């Protein structure tokens, strides 16, 4: 028997965890880190990629959108493919394909090639993410599973947090090509290590006879069009844009077809039966909310620092680093608590701390910098770790082994969908609230008020020496810019409060969770 096979221990009925198993699992975790990191690693360097490929800003956004759309299709499909091919074959093929297309992305000379290669990179690499979740339940016995949940939780939260920082540093120090070239040596090592160390299940090639091609097409159209609408909707005023309208209609039609086939086929492309488990269903809802909080905050804070404070990507990374640092130091504590404290208590504390972190951060001003933001950003890191690992254990800890691989795919899909919906909602809310605040602030700028006219006079006097007769118009322009900037800061604060209230509103759902038995789920479920 292979050293990594989840073989029963002597009289325990639990899998034996060997050094070879640990090496294989850590290689898989690094693969998952790469796949999640690449969602955000290009975000701070889009302008450089745009210039390198001679693309417009709207076109360049597809470098990120194509990856997200393709990845979100693969994540739920990975459960079926893992049963069909085995964890070892699927993960090795995924890491290899991700590496090859990373190299091709670095070599792309035009936007069309880059979008195709990024889509392929996201689709093939997307299988690594849920496969790690399922493998942790098959590899780690009993109480040792808590450490695996912490490692996975830390990776899933740290990767998008560090993505913009690492991407900005690589682009400034080397070039944007290294955003993709950095994956090549790491991907080769991961593929070789996983192939030689991981052997936890056997393939079932008979499933290919029942492969639901129409179900796959419906799922791809449903999730792909949903991701497109979430990405492009805020930019083009949602249904006012013809393309968004057509993709919305496709999403509805394909969604109906996908759920019909998933619920009626004997071997559906995605097994939805896991949602019958109450813990899994609630855990998926928590994963959706976590996606909003994780990707939303990683997006919103750098947006504030870039647009209001005029920070470059490296300066933004230095401010955001406190979040990752707090995650890193909180992880060992969470690992110990998972085996000693009811996970429902940990989730409750995590939700409350996230609300507190957002409430504290939602005091931004045009002068806010690291000293004013450090506590809230650090507390958010602690909160994310207290939420992520316990929710992973609750959601997958009671799922029967036969449904575990598919359930892991659905669980990760919900987190990514939460991120997509969250970013769309954030962009829409920022637009609406900044417009409302601009109107309110403009009403306060009444020229009959002495303070307003005095400020205009002083600013005109300052500019008169340089601009002469145009000084008054320039002063008015500056005042308009100040109003726009203040309105934007107030809108960011509003969005942060809404995100915090969303986590607070989920707190009662903890009462509906069943406490998973120690080491339950996965390999030990019957």
C-alpha positions as CSV (number, residue, x, y, z in Angstrom):
1,X,0.0,0.0,0.0
2,X,1.3,3.5,-0.8
3,X,2.7,5.6,2.0
4,X,0.1,8.2,1.4
5,X,-3.0,6.0,1.2
6,X,-5.4,6.8,3.9
7,X,-5.0,3.3,5.4
8,X,-6.5,2.5,8.8
9,X,-4.3,2.7,11.8
10,X,-4.0,-0.1,14.2
11,X,-7.4,-0.5,15.7
12,X,-8.4,3.1,15.2
13,X,-10.1,3.1,11.8
14,X,-8.3,6.3,11.1
15,X,-5.9,7.0,8.2
16,X,-2.2,6.9,9.0
17,X,-0.4,10.3,8.4
18,X,3.2,9.8,7.2
19,X,6.0,12.2,6.3
20,X,5.3,11.5,2.6
21,X,1.7,12.4,3.1
22,X,2.6,15.7,4.7
23,X,5.0,16.6,1.9
24,X,2.4,15.8,-0.7
25,X,-0.3,17.8,1.1
26,X,2.0,20.8,1.5
27,X,2.8,20.7,-2.2
28,X,-0.9,20.7,-2.9
29,X,-1.4,23.7,-0.6
30,X,1.3,25.6,-2.5
31,X,-0.5,24.8,-5.7
32,X,-3.8,26.2,-4.3
33,X,-1.9,29.3,-3.1
34,X,-0.7,29.9,-6.7
35,X,-4.2,29.4,-8.2
36,X,-5.8,31.9,-5.7
37,X,-2.9,34.3,-5.8
38,X,-3.2,34.6,-9.6
39,X,-6.8,36.0,-9.2
40,X,-5.4,39.2,-7.6
41,X,-1.7,39.3,-8.6
42,X,-2.4,41.2,-11.9
43,X,-4.8,43.7,-10.2
44,X,-2.0,46.2,-9.2
45,X,-0.3,45.9,-12.6
46,X,-3.2,46.2,-15.1
47,X,-1.9,49.5,-16.5
48,X,1.5,48.1,-17.2
49,X,0.0,45.0,-18.9
50,X,-2.3,47.3,-20.8
51,X,0.7,49.3,-22.1
52,X,2.7,46.2,-22.9
53,X,-0.2,44.7,-25.0
54,X,-1.3,48.0,-26.6
55,X,-4.8,47.6,-25.2
56,X,-7.4,50.0,-23.9
57,X,-8.3,50.1,-20.2
58,X,-11.6,48.3,-20.8
59,X,-9.9,45.6,-22.9
60,X,-7.1,45.1,-20.4
61,X,-9.7,44.3,-17.6
62,X,-10.3,41.0,-19.5
63,X,-6.9,39.8,-18.4
64,X,-8.4,39.4,-14.9
65,X,-12.1,38.7,-16.0
66,X,-11.2,35.8,-18.3
67,X,-9.3,34.0,-15.5
68,X,-12.2,34.5,-13.1
69,X,-14.8,33.2,-15.5
70,X,-12.8,30.1,-16.5
71,X,-11.8,29.3,-12.9
72,X,-15.4,29.6,-11.6
73,X,-16.5,27.0,-14.1
74,X,-13.8,24.5,-13.2
75,X,-14.2,24.6,-9.4
76,X,-17.5,22.7,-9.2
77,X,-16.5,20.4,-12.1
78,X,-13.4,19.3,-10.2
79,X,-15.4,17.0,-7.9
80,X,-16.5,14.8,-10.9
81,X,-13.0,14.9,-12.5
82,X,-11.3,13.9,-9.2
83,X,-13.5,10.8,-9.0
84,X,-13.0,10.1,-12.6
85,X,-9.2,10.5,-12.7
86,X,-8.1,10.3,-9.0
87,X,-6.8,13.2,-6.9
88,X,-3.2,12.5,-7.9
89,X,-3.8,12.6,-11.6
90,X,-6.2,15.6,-11.6
91,X,-3.9,17.7,-9.3
92,X,-0.8,16.9,-11.3
93,X,-2.5,17.7,-14.6
94,X,-3.9,20.9,-13.1
95,X,-0.5,22.1,-11.8
96,X,1.2,21.2,-15.1
97,X,-1.4,22.9,-17.3
98,X,-1.4,26.0,-15.0
99,X,2.4,26.2,-15.3
100,X,2.4,25.8,-19.1
101,X,-0.2,28.5,-19.6
102,X,1.5,30.8,-17.1
103,X,4.6,30.6,-19.4
104,X,2.4,31.3,-22.4
105,X,0.8,34.3,-20.6
106,X,4.3,35.7,-20.1
107,X,5.1,35.3,-23.8
108,X,1.8,36.7,-25.1
109,X,2.4,39.6,-27.5
110,X,-1.2,40.8,-27.9
111,X,-4.4,41.0,-25.9
112,X,-6.3,38.2,-27.8
113,X,-3.6,35.7,-27.0
114,X,-3.3,36.9,-23.4
115,X,-7.1,36.5,-22.8
116,X,-7.1,33.0,-24.2
117,X,-4.1,31.9,-22.2
118,X,-5.4,33.5,-19.0
119,X,-8.7,31.7,-19.5
120,X,-6.9,28.4,-20.0
121,X,-4.7,29.1,-16.9
122,X,-7.8,29.8,-14.8
123,X,-9.8,26.8,-16.0
124,X,-7.0,24.2,-15.6
125,X,-5.6,25.7,-12.5
126,X,-9.0,26.0,-10.8
127,X,-9.1,22.3,-10.1
128,X,-6.3,22.7,-7.5
129,X,-8.4,24.8,-5.1
130,X,-11.2,22.4,-4.1
131,X,-9.0,19.3,-4.5
132,X,-6.9,20.4,-1.5
133,X,-10.0,20.7,0.7
134,X,-11.2,17.2,-0.1
135,X,-7.7,15.8,0.3
136,X,-7.3,17.2,3.8
137,X,-10.3,15.2,5.0
138,X,-9.0,12.0,3.3
139,X,-5.4,12.4,4.6
140,X,-5.6,13.9,8.1
141,X,-7.0,11.7,10.9
142,X,-9.0,12.9,13.8
143,X,-7.7,15.9,15.7
144,X,-4.8,16.4,13.3
145,X,-7.3,17.6,10.8
146,X,-7.5,21.0,12.7
147,X,-4.0,21.9,11.6
148,X,-4.9,21.1,8.0
149,X,-7.9,23.4,8.2
150,X,-5.8,26.2,9.6
151,X,-3.2,25.8,6.8
152,X,-5.9,25.8,4.2
153,X,-7.7,28.7,5.8
154,X,-4.5,30.7,6.0
155,X,-3.7,30.0,2.4
156,X,-7.1,30.9,1.1
157,X,-7.1,34.2,2.9
158,X,-3.5,35.2,2.7
159,X,-3.2,34.6,-1.1
160,X,-5.6,37.3,-2.2
161,X,-4.3,39.6,0.5
162,X,-0.7,39.3,-0.7
163,X,-1.6,39.2,-4.4
164,X,-1.7,42.9,-5.2
165,X,1.4,43.5,-3.1
166,X,3.5,40.8,-4.7
167,X,2.3,41.7,-8.2
168,X,3.1,45.4,-7.7
169,X,6.6,44.6,-6.4
170,X,7.4,42.2,-9.2
171,X,6.2,44.7,-11.9
172,X,8.3,47.5,-10.4
173,X,11.4,45.5,-9.7
174,X,11.4,43.4,-12.9
175,X,8.4,43.6,-15.4
176,X,4.8,42.5,-15.7
177,X,6.0,39.3,-17.4
178,X,7.2,38.0,-14.0
179,X,3.7,38.0,-12.7
180,X,3.4,34.7,-14.7
181,X,7.0,33.6,-15.0
182,X,7.2,33.2,-11.2
183,X,4.7,30.3,-11.4
184,X,6.9,28.2,-13.8
185,X,9.6,26.9,-11.5
186,X,7.2,26.5,-8.6
187,X,4.6,24.8,-10.7
188,X,7.1,22.3,-12.0
189,X,8.2,21.3,-8.5
190,X,4.6,21.0,-7.3
191,X,3.6,18.8,-10.2
192,X,6.6,16.5,-9.6
193,X,6.1,16.3,-5.8
194,X,2.4,15.6,-6.0
195,X,2.8,12.9,-8.6
196,X,5.4,11.1,-6.5
197,X,3.8,11.5,-3.0
198,X,0.0,11.6,-3.3
199,X,-1.9,8.4,-3.7
200,X,-5.1,8.6,-1.6
201,X,-7.8,7.3,-4.0
202,X,-8.3,5.3,-7.2
203,X,-9.8,6.6,-10.5
204,X,-13.3,5.5,-11.6
205,X,-13.0,5.6,-15.4
206,X,-16.5,4.1,-15.6
207,X,-17.9,7.5,-14.8
208,X,-16.9,8.7,-18.3
209,X,-19.8,6.7,-19.7
210,X,-22.2,8.8,-17.8
211,X,-20.5,12.1,-18.4
212,X,-23.2,14.8,-18.8
213,X,-21.9,16.9,-21.7
214,X,-25.1,19.0,-21.9
215,X,-24.9,19.5,-18.1
216,X,-21.4,20.8,-18.5
217,X,-22.4,23.2,-21.3
218,X,-25.3,24.5,-19.2
219,X,-23.1,24.9,-16.2
220,X,-20.4,26.7,-18.2
221,X,-22.9,29.1,-19.7
222,X,-24.6,29.7,-16.4
223,X,-21.5,30.4,-14.2
224,X,-19.6,32.1,-17.0
225,X,-22.4,34.5,-17.9
226,X,-23.1,35.1,-14.2
227,X,-19.4,36.0,-13.6
228,X,-19.5,38.3,-16.7
229,X,-22.6,40.1,-15.5
230,X,-21.1,40.6,-12.0
231,X,-17.8,41.9,-13.4
232,X,-19.2,44.1,-16.2
233,X,-22.6,45.2,-14.8
234,X,-21.4,48.0,-12.5
235,X,-19.2,49.4,-15.2
236,X,-22.0,49.6,-17.8
237,X,-25.0,50.4,-15.7
238,X,-26.2,46.9,-15.6
239,X,-29.2,46.2,-17.9
240,X,-28.7,49.5,-19.8
241,X,-25.9,47.7,-21.7
242,X,-26.9,45.3,-24.4
243,X,-24.2,42.8,-23.8
244,X,-25.0,42.6,-20.0
245,X,-28.7,42.1,-20.9
246,X,-27.9,39.2,-23.3
247,X,-25.6,37.6,-20.8
248,X,-28.2,38.0,-18.0
249,X,-30.8,36.2,-20.1
250,X,-28.3,33.5,-20.9
251,X,-27.5,33.1,-17.2
252,X,-31.2,32.6,-16.4
253,X,-31.9,30.1,-19.2
254,X,-28.6,28.2,-18.7
255,X,-29.2,28.2,-14.9
256,X,-32.6,26.5,-15.2
257,X,-31.1,23.9,-17.6
258,X,-28.2,23.2,-15.3
259,X,-30.3,22.8,-12.1
260,X,-32.8,20.6,-14.0
261,X,-30.1,18.2,-15.3
262,X,-28.2,18.3,-11.9
263,X,-31.4,17.2,-10.1
264,X,-32.6,14.6,-12.6
265,X,-29.5,12.9,-13.9
266,X,-28.2,9.7,-12.1
267,X,-24.6,11.0,-12.5
268,X,-24.9,14.8,-12.7
269,X,-21.9,17.0,-13.5
270,X,-22.3,18.5,-10.1
271,X,-23.9,16.6,-7.2
272,X,-26.1,18.9,-5.3
273,X,-27.2,16.3,-2.8
274,X,-24.7,17.7,-0.3
275,X,-27.0,20.6,0.3
276,X,-29.3,18.3,2.1
277,X,-26.8,18.4,4.9
278,X,-27.8,21.4,7.1
279,X,-24.2,22.2,8.2
280,X,-23.0,22.1,4.6
281,X,-25.8,24.4,3.3
282,X,-25.2,26.9,6.1
283,X,-21.4,26.6,5.7
284,X,-21.8,27.4,2.0
285,X,-23.8,30.5,2.9
286,X,-21.0,31.5,5.3
287,X,-18.5,30.9,2.5
288,X,-20.4,33.2,0.3
289,X,-20.3,36.0,3.0
290,X,-16.6,35.3,3.6
291,X,-16.0,35.8,-0.1
292,X,-17.7,39.2,0.1
293,X,-15.6,40.2,3.1
294,X,-12.3,38.7,1.9
295,X,-12.3,39.9,-1.7
296,X,-14.3,43.0,-1.0
297,X,-12.0,44.4,1.7
298,X,-8.9,43.5,-0.4
299,X,-10.4,45.5,-3.2
300,X,-11.8,48.5,-1.4
301,X,-8.9,49.5,0.9
302,X,-6.3,49.5,-1.9
303,X,-8.9,51.4,-4.0
304,X,-9.1,54.1,-1.3
305,X,-5.3,54.2,-0.9
306,X,-4.8,54.5,-4.6
307,X,-7.5,57.0,-5.6
308,X,-7.6,59.2,-2.5
309,X,-4.1,58.9,-1.0
310,X,-2.4,58.4,-4.4
311,X,-0.3,55.5,-3.1
312,X,1.6,53.3,-5.6
313,X,1.2,49.5,-5.5
314,X,4.2,49.1,-3.2
315,X,3.0,51.6,-0.7
316,X,-0.5,50.0,-0.7
317,X,1.2,46.6,-0.1
318,X,3.0,48.0,2.9
319,X,-0.2,49.2,4.5
320,X,-2.1,46.0,3.7
321,X,0.8,43.8,5.1
322,X,-0.5,44.2,8.6
323,X,-3.6,42.1,7.7
324,X,-1.4,39.2,6.4
325,X,0.9,39.4,9.4
326,X,-2.0,39.1,11.8
327,X,-3.4,36.2,9.9
328,X,-0.1,34.4,10.1
329,X,0.3,34.9,13.9
330,X,-3.4,34.0,14.6
331,X,-3.2,30.7,12.6
332,X,-1.4,28.6,15.3
333,X,-3.8,29.9,18.0
334,X,-6.8,28.9,15.9
335,X,-5.3,25.5,15.3
336,X,-5.2,24.8,19.0
337,X,-8.6,26.2,19.7
338,X,-10.3,24.1,17.0
339,X,-9.7,21.0,19.1
340,X,-10.6,22.6,22.4
341,X,-13.4,25.0,21.8
342,X,-16.8,24.5,20.1
343,X,-16.3,25.7,16.5
344,X,-19.6,27.5,16.6
345,X,-18.2,29.8,19.3
346,X,-15.1,30.5,17.2
347,X,-17.3,31.4,14.2
348,X,-19.4,33.7,16.4
349,X,-16.3,35.5,17.7
350,X,-14.9,35.7,14.2
351,X,-18.1,37.3,12.8
352,X,-18.2,39.8,15.7
353,X,-14.6,40.7,15.2
354,X,-15.0,41.2,11.5
355,X,-17.9,43.6,12.2
356,X,-15.8,45.5,14.7
357,X,-12.9,45.7,12.2
358,X,-15.1,47.1,9.4
359,X,-16.8,49.5,11.9
360,X,-13.3,50.7,13.0
361,X,-12.0,51.1,9.5
362,X,-15.1,53.0,8.4
363,X,-13.7,56.2,9.8
364,X,-11.6,57.0,6.8
365,X,-10.7,60.6,6.0
366,X,-8.6,62.0,3.2
367,X,-5.7,62.0,5.6
368,X,-6.0,58.4,6.8
369,X,-2.8,56.4,6.6
370,X,-1.2,53.3,8.2
371,X,-1.4,54.7,11.9
372,X,-5.1,55.3,11.6
373,X,-5.9,52.1,9.7
374,X,-3.5,49.5,11.3
375,X,-5.9,48.4,14.1
376,X,-8.9,47.8,11.9
377,X,-6.8,46.0,9.2
378,X,-5.0,43.8,11.7
379,X,-8.3,42.9,13.4
380,X,-9.7,41.9,10.1
381,X,-6.9,39.5,9.6
382,X,-7.6,37.9,13.0
383,X,-11.3,37.8,12.3
384,X,-10.8,36.1,8.9
385,X,-8.8,33.3,10.4
386,X,-11.3,32.8,13.2
387,X,-14.0,32.4,10.6
388,X,-12.3,30.5,7.7
389,X,-10.9,27.4,9.4
390,X,-13.9,26.7,11.6
391,X,-16.3,27.2,8.7
392,X,-14.3,24.8,6.6
393,X,-14.6,22.2,9.3
394,X,-18.3,22.8,9.9
395,X,-19.2,22.7,6.2
396,X,-17.3,19.6,5.2
397,X,-17.1,17.8,8.6
398,X,-20.5,16.1,8.3
399,X,-20.5,15.4,4.5
400,X,-20.5,11.6,3.6
401,X,-17.2,10.5,1.9
402,X,-19.0,9.7,-1.4
403,X,-20.1,13.3,-1.7
404,X,-17.0,15.0,-0.3
405,X,-15.1,15.8,-3.5
406,X,-18.2,17.4,-5.1
407,X,-19.0,19.2,-1.9
408,X,-15.5,20.7,-1.7
409,X,-16.0,22.1,-5.2
410,X,-19.4,23.6,-4.3
411,X,-18.0,25.1,-1.1
412,X,-15.2,26.8,-2.9
413,X,-17.5,27.9,-5.7
414,X,-19.7,29.7,-3.1
415,X,-16.7,31.7,-1.8
416,X,-15.7,32.8,-5.3
417,X,-19.3,33.7,-6.2
418,X,-19.5,35.7,-3.0
419,X,-16.4,37.6,-4.1
420,X,-17.9,38.3,-7.6
421,X,-21.2,39.4,-6.2
422,X,-19.5,41.4,-3.5
423,X,-17.3,43.3,-5.9
424,X,-20.3,44.1,-8.1
425,X,-22.3,45.3,-5.1
426,X,-19.3,47.4,-3.8
427,X,-18.8,49.1,-7.2
428,X,-22.5,49.9,-7.5
429,X,-22.9,51.1,-3.9
430,X,-19.8,53.3,-4.2
431,X,-21.2,54.9,-7.3
432,X,-24.6,55.5,-5.8
433,X,-23.4,56.7,-2.4
434,X,-20.7,59.0,-3.8
435,X,-23.3,60.6,-6.0
436,X,-25.6,61.1,-3.1
437,X,-22.8,62.5,-0.9
438,X,-21.8,64.9,-3.7
439,X,-25.3,66.3,-3.9
440,X,-25.4,66.7,-0.2
441,X,-22.0,68.4,0.0
442,X,-22.8,70.7,-2.9
443,X,-25.9,71.9,-1.1
444,X,-23.7,72.9,1.8
445,X,-21.5,75.0,-0.5
446,X,-23.8,77.9,-0.4
447,X,-22.1,81.1,-1.6
448,X,-24.1,83.0,1.0
449,X,-22.2,81.3,3.7
450,X,-19.2,83.4,4.8
451,X,-16.9,80.4,5.2
452,X,-17.4,79.3,1.6
453,X,-16.8,82.7,0.0
454,X,-13.8,83.4,2.3
455,X,-12.2,80.0,1.3
456,X,-12.8,80.7,-2.4
457,X,-11.2,84.2,-2.0
458,X,-8.1,82.8,-0.2
459,X,-7.6,80.1,-2.8
460,X,-8.1,82.6,-5.7
461,X,-5.5,84.8,-4.1
462,X,-3.0,81.9,-3.8
463,X,-3.4,81.0,-7.5
464,X,-3.6,84.5,-8.8
465,X,0.2,85.0,-9.0
466,X,0.5,81.9,-11.3
467,X,-2.7,81.9,-13.3
468,X,-3.8,85.6,-13.4
469,X,-7.3,86.0,-14.6
470,X,-7.9,82.3,-14.6
471,X,-7.3,81.9,-10.9
472,X,-11.0,82.1,-9.9
473,X,-12.0,79.3,-12.3
474,X,-9.0,77.2,-11.1
475,X,-10.1,77.8,-7.5
476,X,-13.6,76.6,-8.3
477,X,-12.2,73.5,-10.0
478,X,-10.1,72.7,-6.9
479,X,-13.2,73.1,-4.7
480,X,-15.1,70.8,-7.0
481,X,-12.3,68.3,-6.7
482,X,-12.3,68.5,-2.9
483,X,-16.1,67.8,-2.9
484,X,-15.7,64.8,-5.2
485,X,-12.9,63.4,-3.1
486,X,-14.8,63.9,0.2
487,X,-17.9,62.3,-1.3
488,X,-15.8,59.3,-2.4
489,X,-14.3,58.8,1.1
490,X,-17.8,58.9,2.7
491,X,-19.0,56.4,0.1
492,X,-16.1,54.0,1.0
493,X,-17.1,54.4,4.7
494,X,-20.7,53.5,3.9
495,X,-19.7,50.4,2.1
496,X,-17.4,49.3,4.9
497,X,-20.3,49.6,7.4
498,X,-22.6,47.6,5.1
499,X,-20.0,44.8,4.9
500,X,-19.7,44.8,8.6
501,X,-23.4,44.7,9.1
502,X,-23.6,41.8,6.7
503,X,-21.4,39.7,8.9
504,X,-23.3,40.7,12.0
505,X,-26.6,39.7,10.3
506,X,-25.2,36.2,9.8
507,X,-24.6,35.7,13.5
508,X,-28.0,34.0,14.3
509,X,-27.3,31.3,11.6
510,X,-24.6,29.9,14.0
511,X,-27.5,28.6,16.2
512,X,-28.7,26.4,13.4
513,X,-25.3,24.6,13.1
514,X,-24.7,21.1,14.5
515,X,-21.4,20.6,16.2
516,X,-19.4,18.2,14.0
517,X,-17.9,15.3,15.9
518,X,-14.1,15.4,16.4
519,X,-12.5,14.1,13.2
520,X,-15.9,13.7,11.6
521,X,-16.6,13.8,7.9
522,X,-14.6,12.7,5.0
523,X,-12.8,9.4,5.5
524,X,-14.5,8.7,8.8
525,X,-18.1,9.4,7.8
526,X,-20.4,6.4,7.4
